[in-house]
Amino acid sequence: MSIKKKFINEIVDVVIEEISNENTQNKLSTYVIEPGITYLFHRMYPYILITFVIFILILVMAVIIIFLLVRKEMKYNI
């Protein structure tokens, strides 16, 4: 094995060992993951809200269309 591969393997082993440390995991969670998720949620919140409103409007329109079609059919059947 070349010196380069040995060096890279040692670095990977050290990084894996350090990430496996509970203290490091707590720091990553507290300072990287949670703020990142919070930031993404705050940035995506308006789009999620708009999507939800559009979905509700489409649902209401579908119910109205079905109601009108049923009413029209009842009118012609009488």
PDB file with SEQRES, HELIX, SHEET and CRYST1 records, atoms N, CA, C and O in Angstrom:
SEQRES   1 A   78  MET SER ILE LYS LYS LYS PHE ILE ASN GLU ILE VAL ASP          
SEQRES   2 A   78  VAL VAL ILE GLU GLU ILE SER ASN GLU ASN THR GLN ASN          
SEQRES   3 A   78  LYS LEU SER THR TYR VAL ILE GLU PRO GLY ILE THR TYR          
SEQRES   4 A   78  LEU PHE HIS ARG MET TYR PRO TYR ILE LEU ILE THR PHE          
SEQRES   5 A   78  VAL ILE PHE ILE LEU ILE LEU VAL MET ALA VAL ILE ILE          
SEQRES   6 A   78  ILE PHE LEU LEU VAL ARG LYS GLU MET LYS TYR ASN ILE          
HELIX    1 AA1 ILE A    3  SER A   20  1                                  18    
HELIX    2 AA2 GLU A   22  LEU A   28  1                                   7    
HELIX    3 AA3 SER A   29  ILE A   33  3                                   5    
HELIX    4 AA4 GLU A   34  ASN A   77  1                                  44    
CRYST1    1.000    1.000    1.000  90.00  90.00  90.00 P 1           1          
ATOM      1  N   MET A   1       0.848  -1.179   0.000  1.00  0.00           N  
ATOM      2  CA  MET A   1       0.000   0.000   0.000  1.00  0.00           C  
ATOM      3  C   MET A   1       0.892   1.240   0.000  1.00  0.00           C  
ATOM      4  O   MET A   1       1.927   1.274   0.665  1.00  0.00           O  
ATOM      5  N   SER A   2       0.486   2.234  -0.737  1.00  0.00           N  
ATOM      6  CA  SER A   2       1.306   3.433  -0.847  1.00  0.00           C  
ATOM      7  C   SER A   2       1.165   4.282   0.413  1.00  0.00           C  
ATOM      8  O   SER A   2       0.246   4.102   1.212  1.00  0.00           O  
ATOM      9  N   ILE A   3       2.081   5.189   0.557  1.00  0.00           N  
ATOM     10  CA  ILE A   3       2.082   6.097   1.705  1.00  0.00           C  
ATOM     11  C   ILE A   3       0.840   6.975   1.689  1.00  0.00           C  
ATOM     12  O   ILE A   3       0.263   7.276   2.734  1.00  0.00           O  
ATOM     13  N   LYS A   4       0.441   7.378   0.503  1.00  0.00           N  
ATOM     14  CA  LYS A   4      -0.747   8.232   0.355  1.00  0.00           C  
ATOM     15  C   LYS A   4      -1.992   7.510   0.870  1.00  0.00           C  
ATOM     16  O   LYS A   4      -2.786   8.099   1.605  1.00  0.00           O  
ATOM     17  N   LYS A   5      -2.174   6.230   0.490  1.00  0.00           N  
ATOM     18  CA  LYS A   5      -3.334   5.462   0.923  1.00  0.00           C  
ATOM     19  C   LYS A   5      -3.301   5.226   2.432  1.00  0.00           C  
ATOM     20  O   LYS A   5      -4.339   5.296   3.089  1.00  0.00           O  
ATOM     21  N   LYS A   6      -2.121   4.948   2.987  1.00  0.00           N  
ATOM     22  CA  LYS A   6      -2.006   4.755   4.427  1.00  0.00           C  
ATOM     23  C   LYS A   6      -2.385   6.034   5.168  1.00  0.00           C  
ATOM     24  O   LYS A   6      -3.090   5.995   6.177  1.00  0.00           O  
ATOM     25  N   PHE A   7      -1.912   7.153   4.660  1.00  0.00           N  
ATOM     26  CA  PHE A   7      -2.200   8.444   5.288  1.00  0.00           C  
ATOM     27  C   PHE A   7      -3.707   8.737   5.252  1.00  0.00           C  
ATOM     28  O   PHE A   7      -4.285   9.165   6.251  1.00  0.00           O  
ATOM     29  N   ILE A   8      -4.326   8.506   4.106  1.00  0.00           N  
ATOM     30  CA  ILE A   8      -5.771   8.749   3.968  1.00  0.00           C  
ATOM     31  C   ILE A   8      -6.553   7.816   4.883  1.00  0.00           C  
ATOM     32  O   ILE A   8      -7.508   8.251   5.528  1.00  0.00           O  
ATOM     33  N   ASN A   9      -6.170   6.540   4.954  1.00  0.00           N  
ATOM     34  CA  ASN A   9      -6.854   5.601   5.833  1.00  0.00           C  
ATOM     35  C   ASN A   9      -6.734   6.018   7.298  1.00  0.00           C  
ATOM     36  O   ASN A   9      -7.700   5.900   8.052  1.00  0.00           O  
ATOM     37  N   GLU A  10      -5.574   6.498   7.704  1.00  0.00           N  
ATOM     38  CA  GLU A  10      -5.381   6.961   9.082  1.00  0.00           C  
ATOM     39  C   GLU A  10      -6.271   8.176   9.377  1.00  0.00           C  
ATOM     40  O   GLU A  10      -6.876   8.271  10.445  1.00  0.00           O  
ATOM     41  N   ILE A  11      -6.340   9.097   8.417  1.00  0.00           N  
ATOM     42  CA  ILE A  11      -7.189  10.285   8.606  1.00  0.00           C  
ATOM     43  C   ILE A  11      -8.653   9.869   8.724  1.00  0.00           C  
ATOM     44  O   ILE A  11      -9.370  10.374   9.589  1.00  0.00           O  
ATOM     45  N   VAL A  12      -9.105   8.956   7.865  1.00  0.00           N  
ATOM     46  CA  VAL A  12     -10.487   8.485   7.911  1.00  0.00           C  
ATOM     47  C   VAL A  12     -10.761   7.799   9.246  1.00  0.00           C  
ATOM     48  O   VAL A  12     -11.815   8.019   9.844  1.00  0.00           O  
ATOM     49  N   ASP A  13      -9.851   6.990   9.712  1.00  0.00           N  
ATOM     50  CA  ASP A  13     -10.026   6.317  11.003  1.00  0.00           C  
ATOM     51  C   ASP A  13     -10.126   7.321  12.149  1.00  0.00           C  
ATOM     52  O   ASP A  13     -10.956   7.162  13.044  1.00  0.00           O  
ATOM     53  N   VAL A  14      -9.293   8.341  12.124  1.00  0.00           N  
ATOM     54  CA  VAL A  14      -9.337   9.358  13.171  1.00  0.00           C  
ATOM     55  C   VAL A  14     -10.659  10.113  13.131  1.00  0.00           C  
ATOM     56  O   VAL A  14     -11.260  10.373  14.173  1.00  0.00           O  
ATOM     57  N   VAL A  15     -11.111  10.466  11.931  1.00  0.00           N  
ATOM     58  CA  VAL A  15     -12.373  11.193  11.797  1.00  0.00           C  
ATOM     59  C   VAL A  15     -13.535  10.328  12.290  1.00  0.00           C  
ATOM     60  O   VAL A  15     -14.399  10.817  13.017  1.00  0.00           O  
ATOM     61  N   ILE A  16     -13.566   9.053  11.906  1.00  0.00           N  
ATOM     62  CA  ILE A  16     -14.632   8.147  12.346  1.00  0.00           C  
ATOM     63  C   ILE A  16     -14.617   7.996  13.857  1.00  0.00           C  
ATOM     64  O   ILE A  16     -15.667   8.024  14.500  1.00  0.00           O  
ATOM     65  N   GLU A  17     -13.434   7.839  14.419  1.00  0.00           N  
ATOM     66  CA  GLU A  17     -13.309   7.707  15.874  1.00  0.00           C  
ATOM     67  C   GLU A  17     -13.782   8.976  16.582  1.00  0.00           C  
ATOM     68  O   GLU A  17     -14.449   8.904  17.615  1.00  0.00           O  
ATOM     69  N   GLU A  18     -13.439  10.118  16.031  1.00  0.00           N  
ATOM     70  CA  GLU A  18     -13.830  11.390  16.646  1.00  0.00           C  
ATOM     71  C   GLU A  18     -15.338  11.615  16.526  1.00  0.00           C  
ATOM     72  O   GLU A  18     -15.958  12.100  17.472  1.00  0.00           O  
ATOM     73  N   ILE A  19     -15.931  11.276  15.398  1.00  0.00           N  
ATOM     74  CA  ILE A  19     -17.380  11.438  15.224  1.00  0.00           C  
ATOM     75  C   ILE A  19     -18.138  10.453  16.112  1.00  0.00           C  
ATOM     76  O   ILE A  19     -19.241  10.759  16.566  1.00  0.00           O  
ATOM     77  N   SER A  20     -17.564   9.281  16.365  1.00  0.00           N  
ATOM     78  CA  SER A  20     -18.210   8.290  17.219  1.00  0.00           C  
ATOM     79  C   SER A  20     -18.225   8.706  18.687  1.00  0.00           C  
ATOM     80  O   SER A  20     -18.990   8.157  19.480  1.00  0.00           O  
ATOM     81  N   ASN A  21     -17.388   9.670  19.050  1.00  0.00           N  
ATOM     82  CA  ASN A  21     -17.331  10.163  20.422  1.00  0.00           C  
ATOM     83  C   ASN A  21     -18.649  10.858  20.773  1.00  0.00           C  
ATOM     84  O   ASN A  21     -19.135  11.689  20.006  1.00  0.00           O  
ATOM     85  N   GLU A  22     -19.224  10.520  21.924  1.00  0.00           N  
ATOM     86  CA  GLU A  22     -20.524  11.077  22.314  1.00  0.00           C  
ATOM     87  C   GLU A  22     -20.462  12.585  22.484  1.00  0.00           C  
ATOM     88  O   GLU A  22     -21.411  13.283  22.126  1.00  0.00           O  
ATOM     89  N   ASN A  23     -19.370  13.100  23.019  1.00  0.00           N  
ATOM     90  CA  ASN A  23     -19.224  14.549  23.205  1.00  0.00           C  
ATOM     91  C   ASN A  23     -19.236  15.272  21.856  1.00  0.00           C  
ATOM     92  O   ASN A  23     -19.851  16.329  21.716  1.00  0.00           O  
ATOM     93  N   THR A  24     -18.561  14.701  20.878  1.00  0.00           N  
ATOM     94  CA  THR A  24     -18.531  15.291  19.541  1.00  0.00           C  
ATOM     95  C   THR A  24     -19.912  15.227  18.896  1.00  0.00           C  
ATOM     96  O   THR A  24     -20.331  16.177  18.234  1.00  0.00           O  
ATOM     97  N   GLN A  25     -20.619  14.119  19.084  1.00  0.00           N  
ATOM     98  CA  GLN A  25     -21.968  13.993  18.538  1.00  0.00           C  
ATOM     99  C   GLN A  25     -22.893  15.044  19.142  1.00  0.00           C  
ATOM    100  O   GLN A  25     -23.700  15.644  18.432  1.00  0.00           O  
ATOM    101  N   ASN A  26     -22.778  15.265  20.442  1.00  0.00           N  
ATOM    102  CA  ASN A  26     -23.604  16.300  21.088  1.00  0.00           C  
ATOM    103  C   ASN A  26     -23.291  17.683  20.529  1.00  0.00           C  
ATOM    104  O   ASN A  26     -24.205  18.470  20.284  1.00  0.00           O  
ATOM    105  N   LYS A  27     -22.013  17.987  20.325  1.00  0.00           N  
ATOM    106  CA  LYS A  27     -21.630  19.289  19.761  1.00  0.00           C  
ATOM    107  C   LYS A  27     -22.158  19.446  18.339  1.00  0.00           C  
ATOM    108  O   LYS A  27     -22.688  20.499  17.982  1.00  0.00           O  
ATOM    109  N   LEU A  28     -22.014  18.402  17.530  1.00  0.00           N  
ATOM    110  CA  LEU A  28     -22.519  18.465  16.153  1.00  0.00           C  
ATOM    111  C   LEU A  28     -24.028  18.676  16.145  1.00  0.00           C  
ATOM    112  O   LEU A  28     -24.552  19.478  15.371  1.00  0.00           O  
ATOM    113  N   SER A  29     -24.713  17.951  17.008  1.00  0.00           N  
ATOM    114  CA  SER A  29     -26.168  18.086  17.069  1.00  0.00           C  
ATOM    115  C   SER A  29     -26.571  19.483  17.520  1.00  0.00           C  
ATOM    116  O   SER A  29     -27.484  20.082  16.951  1.00  0.00           O  
ATOM    117  N   THR A  30     -25.904  19.998  18.527  1.00  0.00           N  
ATOM    118  CA  THR A  30     -26.274  21.294  19.096  1.00  0.00           C  
ATOM    119  C   THR A  30     -25.905  22.458  18.192  1.00  0.00           C  
ATOM    120  O   THR A  30     -26.686  23.398  18.046  1.00  0.00           O  
ATOM    121  N   TYR A  31     -24.729  22.410  17.583  1.00  0.00           N  
ATOM    122  CA  TYR A  31     -24.226  23.572  16.855  1.00  0.00           C  
ATOM    123  C   TYR A  31     -24.342  23.484  15.339  1.00  0.00           C  
ATOM    124  O   TYR A  31     -24.170  24.492  14.654  1.00  0.00           O  
ATOM    125  N   VAL A  32     -24.630  22.300  14.797  1.00  0.00           N  
ATOM    126  CA  VAL A  32     -24.693  22.168  13.338  1.00  0.00           C  
ATOM    127  C   VAL A  32     -26.067  21.686  12.882  1.00  0.00           C  
ATOM    128  O   VAL A  32     -26.724  22.348  12.079  1.00  0.00           O  
ATOM    129  N   ILE A  33     -26.497  20.546  13.388  1.00  0.00           N  
ATOM    130  CA  ILE A  33     -27.712  19.915  12.867  1.00  0.00           C  
ATOM    131  C   ILE A  33     -28.969  20.685  13.266  1.00  0.00           C  
ATOM    132  O   ILE A  33     -29.758  21.056  12.398  1.00  0.00           O  
ATOM    133  N   GLU A  34     -29.170  20.932  14.558  1.00  0.00           N  
ATOM    134  CA  GLU A  34     -30.380  21.630  14.997  1.00  0.00           C  
ATOM    135  C   GLU A  34     -30.507  23.033  14.418  1.00  0.00           C  
ATOM    136  O   GLU A  34     -31.588  23.386  13.946  1.00  0.00           O  
ATOM    137  N   PRO A  35     -29.449  23.856  14.431  1.00  0.00           N  
ATOM    138  CA  PRO A  35     -29.592  25.173  13.789  1.00  0.00           C  
ATOM    139  C   PRO A  35     -29.845  25.073  12.284  1.00  0.00           C  
ATOM    140  O   PRO A  35     -30.571  25.891  11.719  1.00  0.00           O  
ATOM    141  N   GLY A  36     -29.250  24.077  11.643  1.00  0.00           N  
ATOM    142  CA  GLY A  36     -29.473  23.894  10.206  1.00  0.00           C  
ATOM    143  C   GLY A  36     -30.904  23.535   9.891  1.00  0.00           C  
ATOM    144  O   GLY A  36     -31.495  24.072   8.954  1.00  0.00           O  
ATOM    145  N   ILE A  37     -31.469  22.621  10.675  1.00  0.00           N  
ATOM    146  CA  ILE A  37     -32.859  22.229  10.472  1.00  0.00           C  
ATOM    147  C   ILE A  37     -33.778  23.403  10.763  1.00  0.00           C  
ATOM    148  O   ILE A  37     -34.732  23.643  10.023  1.00  0.00           O  
ATOM    149  N   THR A  38     -33.498  24.137  11.837  1.00  0.00           N  
ATOM    150  CA  THR A  38     -34.315  25.303  12.176  1.00  0.00           C  
ATOM    151  C   THR A  38     -34.261  26.344  11.065  1.00  0.00           C  
ATOM    152  O   THR A  38     -35.291  26.906  10.694  1.00  0.00           O  
ATOM    153  N   TYR A  39     -33.079  26.603  10.535  1.00  0.00           N  
ATOM    154  CA  TYR A  39     -32.919  27.567   9.443  1.00  0.00           C  
ATOM    155  C   TYR A  39     -33.700  27.137   8.215  1.00  0.00           C  
ATOM    156  O   TYR A  39     -34.401  27.942   7.602  1.00  0.00           O  
ATOM    157  N   LEU A  40     -33.576  25.848   7.853  1.00  0.00           N  
ATOM    158  CA  LEU A  40     -34.308  25.342   6.683  1.00  0.00           C  
ATOM    159  C   LEU A  40     -35.811  25.439   6.885  1.00  0.00           C  
ATOM    160  O   LEU A  40     -36.535  25.796   5.956  1.00  0.00           O  
ATOM    161  N   PHE A  41     -36.295  25.125   8.091  1.00  0.00           N  
ATOM    162  CA  PHE A  41     -37.727  25.198   8.347  1.00  0.00           C  
ATOM    163  C   PHE A  41     -38.225  26.632   8.227  1.00  0.00           C  
ATOM    164  O   PHE A  41     -39.282  26.880   7.647  1.00  0.00           O  
ATOM    165  N   HIS A  42     -37.461  27.577   8.775  1.00  0.00           N  
ATOM    166  CA  HIS A  42     -37.881  28.980   8.684  1.00  0.00           C  
ATOM    167  C   HIS A  42     -37.864  29.475   7.233  1.00  0.00           C  
ATOM    168  O   HIS A  42     -38.696  30.295   6.843  1.00  0.00           O  
ATOM    169  N   ARG A  43     -36.932  28.985   6.457  1.00  0.00           N  
ATOM    170  CA  ARG A  43     -36.876  29.390   5.050  1.00  0.00           C  
ATOM    171  C   ARG A  43     -37.979  28.742   4.221  1.00  0.00           C  
ATOM    172  O   ARG A  43     -38.467  29.352   3.269  1.00  0.00           O  
ATOM    173  N   MET A  44     -38.381  27.520   4.560  1.00  0.00           N  
ATOM    174  CA  MET A  44     -39.363  26.792   3.772  1.00  0.00           C  
ATOM    175  C   MET A  44     -40.790  26.984   4.275  1.00  0.00           C  
ATOM    176  O   MET A  44     -41.734  26.604   3.582  1.00  0.00           O  
ATOM    177  N   TYR A  45     -40.971  27.559   5.456  1.00  0.00           N  
ATOM    178  CA  TYR A  45     -42.295  27.712   6.049  1.00  0.00           C  
ATOM    179  C   TYR A  45     -43.290  28.418   5.126  1.00  0.00           C  
ATOM    180  O   TYR A  45     -44.412  27.933   4.981  1.00  0.00           O  
ATOM    181  N   PRO A  46     -42.929  29.544   4.495  1.00  0.00           N  
ATOM    182  CA  PRO A  46     -43.915  30.193   3.601  1.00  0.00           C  
ATOM    183  C   PRO A  46     -44.342  29.295   2.442  1.00  0.00           C  
ATOM    184  O   PRO A  46     -45.511  29.300   2.056  1.00  0.00           O  
ATOM    185  N   TYR A  47     -43.414  28.529   1.888  1.00  0.00           N  
ATOM    186  CA  TYR A  47     -43.745  27.653   0.771  1.00  0.00           C  
ATOM    187  C   TYR A  47     -44.647  26.505   1.229  1.00  0.00           C  
ATOM    188  O   TYR A  47     -45.563  26.110   0.509  1.00  0.00           O  
ATOM    189  N   ILE A  48     -44.391  25.978   2.410  1.00  0.00           N  
ATOM    190  CA  ILE A  48     -45.243  24.921   2.957  1.00  0.00           C  
ATOM    191  C   ILE A  48     -46.643  25.468   3.193  1.00  0.00           C  
ATOM    192  O   ILE A  48     -47.631  24.803   2.883  1.00  0.00           O  
ATOM    193  N   LEU A  49     -46.731  26.668   3.736  1.00  0.00           N  
ATOM    194  CA  LEU A  49     -48.027  27.293   4.000  1.00  0.00           C  
ATOM    195  C   LEU A  49     -48.796  27.544   2.698  1.00  0.00           C  
ATOM    196  O   LEU A  49     -49.990  27.255   2.617  1.00  0.00           O  
ATOM    197  N   ILE A  50     -48.122  28.074   1.695  1.00  0.00           N  
ATOM    198  CA  ILE A  50     -48.760  28.336   0.402  1.00  0.00           C  
ATOM    199  C   ILE A  50     -49.240  27.031  -0.230  1.00  0.00           C  
ATOM    200  O   ILE A  50     -50.344  26.977  -0.772  1.00  0.00           O  
ATOM    201  N   THR A  51     -48.428  25.988  -0.167  1.00  0.00           N  
ATOM    202  CA  THR A  51     -48.816  24.684  -0.716  1.00  0.00           C  
ATOM    203  C   THR A  51     -50.049  24.147  -0.008  1.00  0.00           C  
ATOM    204  O   THR A  51     -50.952  23.616  -0.654  1.00  0.00           O  
ATOM    205  N   PHE A  52     -50.096  24.278   1.304  1.00  0.00           N  
ATOM    206  CA  PHE A  52     -51.248  23.813   2.071  1.00  0.00           C  
ATOM    207  C   PHE A  52     -52.508  24.584   1.680  1.00  0.00           C  
ATOM    208  O   PHE A  52     -53.570  23.987   1.509  1.00  0.00           O  
ATOM    209  N   VAL A  53     -52.398  25.894   1.537  1.00  0.00           N  
ATOM    210  CA  VAL A  53     -53.553  26.713   1.161  1.00  0.00           C  
ATOM    211  C   VAL A  53     -54.041  26.332  -0.234  1.00  0.00           C  
ATOM    212  O   VAL A  53     -55.246  26.204  -0.451  1.00  0.00           O  
ATOM    213  N   ILE A  54     -53.131  26.151  -1.172  1.00  0.00           N  
ATOM    214  CA  ILE A  54     -53.521  25.743  -2.534  1.00  0.00           C  
ATOM    215  C   ILE A  54     -54.204  24.386  -2.508  1.00  0.00           C  
ATOM    216  O   ILE A  54     -55.199  24.182  -3.203  1.00  0.00           O  
ATOM    217  N   PHE A  55     -53.689  23.463  -1.723  1.00  0.00           N  
ATOM    218  CA  PHE A  55     -54.299  22.143  -1.610  1.00  0.00           C  
ATOM    219  C   PHE A  55     -55.722  22.259  -1.075  1.00  0.00           C  
ATOM    220  O   PHE A  55     -56.630  21.620  -1.608  1.00  0.00           O  
ATOM    221  N   ILE A  56     -55.931  23.050  -0.047  1.00  0.00           N  
ATOM    222  CA  ILE A  56     -57.270  23.231   0.524  1.00  0.00           C  
ATOM    223  C   ILE A  56     -58.204  23.862  -0.513  1.00  0.00           C  
ATOM    224  O   ILE A  56     -59.351  23.435  -0.646  1.00  0.00           O  
ATOM    225  N   LEU A  57     -57.727  24.873  -1.249  1.00  0.00           N  
ATOM    226  CA  LEU A  57     -58.554  25.506  -2.275  1.00  0.00           C  
ATOM    227  C   LEU A  57     -58.950  24.515  -3.373  1.00  0.00           C  
ATOM    228  O   LEU A  57     -60.095  24.511  -3.826  1.00  0.00           O  
ATOM    229  N   ILE A  58     -58.015  23.688  -3.793  1.00  0.00           N  
ATOM    230  CA  ILE A  58     -58.324  22.678  -4.814  1.00  0.00           C  
ATOM    231  C   ILE A  58     -59.349  21.688  -4.279  1.00  0.00           C  
ATOM    232  O   ILE A  58     -60.254  21.283  -5.008  1.00  0.00           O  
ATOM    233  N   LEU A  59     -59.221  21.296  -3.032  1.00  0.00           N  
ATOM    234  CA  LEU A  59     -60.182  20.385  -2.426  1.00  0.00           C  
ATOM    235  C   LEU A  59     -61.571  21.010  -2.368  1.00  0.00           C  
ATOM    236  O   LEU A  59     -62.564  20.353  -2.681  1.00  0.00           O  
ATOM    237  N   VAL A  60     -61.644  22.273  -1.971  1.00  0.00           N  
ATOM    238  CA  VAL A  60     -62.936  22.969  -1.914  1.00  0.00           C  
ATOM    239  C   VAL A  60     -63.541  23.078  -3.311  1.00  0.00           C  
ATOM    240  O   VAL A  60     -64.738  22.851  -3.487  1.00  0.00           O  
ATOM    241  N   MET A  61     -62.724  23.424  -4.303  1.00  0.00           N  
ATOM    242  CA  MET A  61     -63.230  23.526  -5.675  1.00  0.00           C  
ATOM    243  C   MET A  61     -63.735  22.175  -6.178  1.00  0.00           C  
ATOM    244  O   MET A  61     -64.757  22.118  -6.863  1.00  0.00           O  
ATOM    245  N   ALA A  62     -63.041  21.093  -5.851  1.00  0.00           N  
ATOM    246  CA  ALA A  62     -63.472  19.765  -6.280  1.00  0.00           C  
ATOM    247  C   ALA A  62     -64.818  19.414  -5.653  1.00  0.00           C  
ATOM    248  O   ALA A  62     -65.689  18.861  -6.324  1.00  0.00           O  
ATOM    249  N   VAL A  63     -64.992  19.731  -4.374  1.00  0.00           N  
ATOM    250  CA  VAL A  63     -66.266  19.452  -3.717  1.00  0.00           C  
ATOM    251  C   VAL A  63     -67.382  20.268  -4.354  1.00  0.00           C  
ATOM    252  O   VAL A  63     -68.477  19.750  -4.571  1.00  0.00           O  
ATOM    253  N   ILE A  64     -67.124  21.522  -4.655  1.00  0.00           N  
ATOM    254  CA  ILE A  64     -68.136  22.373  -5.300  1.00  0.00           C  
ATOM    255  C   ILE A  64     -68.498  21.838  -6.676  1.00  0.00           C  
ATOM    256  O   ILE A  64     -69.675  21.799  -7.035  1.00  0.00           O  
ATOM    257  N   ILE A  65     -67.508  21.430  -7.442  1.00  0.00           N  
ATOM    258  CA  ILE A  65     -67.767  20.885  -8.782  1.00  0.00           C  
ATOM    259  C   ILE A  65     -68.605  19.614  -8.681  1.00  0.00           C  
ATOM    260  O   ILE A  65     -69.563  19.441  -9.434  1.00  0.00           O  
ATOM    261  N   ILE A  66     -68.252  18.732  -7.762  1.00  0.00           N  
ATOM    262  CA  ILE A  66     -69.036  17.508  -7.588  1.00  0.00           C  
ATOM    263  C   ILE A  66     -70.466  17.844  -7.185  1.00  0.00           C  
ATOM    264  O   ILE A  66     -71.411  17.245  -7.698  1.00  0.00           O  
ATOM    265  N   PHE A  67     -70.631  18.790  -6.278  1.00  0.00           N  
ATOM    266  CA  PHE A  67     -71.962  19.207  -5.848  1.00  0.00           C  
ATOM    267  C   PHE A  67     -72.769  19.742  -7.025  1.00  0.00           C  
ATOM    268  O   PHE A  67     -73.937  19.389  -7.188  1.00  0.00           O  
ATOM    269  N   LEU A  68     -72.159  20.589  -7.845  1.00  0.00           N  
ATOM    270  CA  LEU A  68     -72.860  21.148  -9.005  1.00  0.00           C  
ATOM    271  C   LEU A  68     -73.237  20.075 -10.017  1.00  0.00           C  
ATOM    272  O   LEU A  68     -74.329  20.113 -10.584  1.00  0.00           O  
ATOM    273  N   LEU A  69     -72.345  19.125 -10.247  1.00  0.00           N  
ATOM    274  CA  LEU A  69     -72.651  18.040 -11.184  1.00  0.00           C  
ATOM    275  C   LEU A  69     -73.798  17.168 -10.675  1.00  0.00           C  
ATOM    276  O   LEU A  69     -74.677  16.782 -11.446  1.00  0.00           O  
ATOM    277  N   VAL A  70     -73.788  16.865  -9.398  1.00  0.00           N  
ATOM    278  CA  VAL A  70     -74.861  16.046  -8.832  1.00  0.00           C  
ATOM    279  C   VAL A  70     -76.181  16.808  -8.896  1.00  0.00           C  
ATOM    280  O   VAL A  70     -77.220  16.236  -9.227  1.00  0.00           O  
ATOM    281  N   ARG A  71     -76.138  18.064  -8.586  1.00  0.00           N  
ATOM    282  CA  ARG A  71     -77.360  18.896  -8.626  1.00  0.00           C  
ATOM    283  C   ARG A  71     -77.900  18.990 -10.064  1.00  0.00           C  
ATOM    284  O   ARG A  71     -79.109  18.930 -10.286  1.00  0.00           O  
ATOM    285  N   LYS A  72     -76.991  19.138 -11.029  1.00  0.00           N  
ATOM    286  CA  LYS A  72     -77.410  19.218 -12.436  1.00  0.00           C  
ATOM    287  C   LYS A  72     -78.054  17.896 -12.871  1.00  0.00           C  
ATOM    288  O   LYS A  72     -79.067  17.900 -13.571  1.00  0.00           O  
ATOM    289  N   GLU A  73     -77.470  16.772 -12.459  1.00  0.00           N  
ATOM    290  CA  GLU A  73     -78.029  15.466 -12.805  1.00  0.00           C  
ATOM    291  C   GLU A  73     -79.393  15.275 -12.179  1.00  0.00           C  
ATOM    292  O   GLU A  73     -80.291  14.722 -12.815  1.00  0.00           O  
ATOM    293  N   MET A  74     -79.570  15.722 -10.942  1.00  0.00           N  
ATOM    294  CA  MET A  74     -80.867  15.575 -10.270  1.00  0.00           C  
ATOM    295  C   MET A  74     -81.917  16.427 -10.957  1.00  0.00           C  
ATOM    296  O   MET A  74     -83.088  16.050 -11.011  1.00  0.00           O  
ATOM    297  N   LYS A  75     -81.506  17.575 -11.484  1.00  0.00           N  
ATOM    298  CA  LYS A  75     -82.438  18.494 -12.140  1.00  0.00           C  
ATOM    299  C   LYS A  75     -82.957  17.870 -13.431  1.00  0.00           C  
ATOM    300  O   LYS A  75     -84.143  17.998 -13.737  1.00  0.00           O  
ATOM    301  N   TYR A  76     -82.097  17.200 -14.192  1.00  0.00           N  
ATOM    302  CA  TYR A  76     -82.501  16.594 -15.452  1.00  0.00           C  
ATOM    303  C   TYR A  76     -83.264  15.288 -15.256  1.00  0.00           C  
ATOM    304  O   TYR A  76     -84.030  14.885 -16.132  1.00  0.00           O  
ATOM    305  N   ASN A  77     -83.070  14.635 -14.139  1.00  0.00           N  
ATOM    306  CA  ASN A  77     -83.752  13.353 -13.891  1.00  0.00           C  
ATOM    307  C   ASN A  77     -85.184  13.538 -13.419  1.00  0.00           C  
ATOM    308  O   ASN A  77     -85.969  12.591 -13.462  1.00  0.00           O  
ATOM    309  N   ILE A  78     -85.535  14.710 -12.979  1.00  0.00           N  
ATOM    310  CA  ILE A  78     -86.894  14.942 -12.479  1.00  0.00           C  
ATOM    311  C   ILE A  78     -87.850  15.187 -13.561  1.00  0.00           C  
ATOM    312  O   ILE A  78     -89.034  15.400 -13.303  1.00  0.00           O  
TER     313      ILE A  78                                                      
END                                                                             
